[in-house]
Amino acid sequence: MAGKKDNAMVMILTDMTDNQAAQMLKETVKAKKKYAPNARGTIGCGKHSDVGGLLQNGFKKVKMIAERKQ
């Protein structure tokens, strides 16, 4: 029987260039698709000063990395 699905993951990575942040976003999405294809999630990217807003879902650049299955 598969493990209980009660885990979550939060990451905050700072001091990256725009290119590094974009690459990390890309690689995170690829890893999510490989290791947790049915998991749902949201990724936000922004400036260092906007971390509080990113955590409160008040961000503009959002990538949904999964859609709810009907």
Beta strands, then each sheet from edge to edge (+ up, - down):
strand 1: 42-44
strand 2: 62-64
sheet 1: 1+ 2-
end
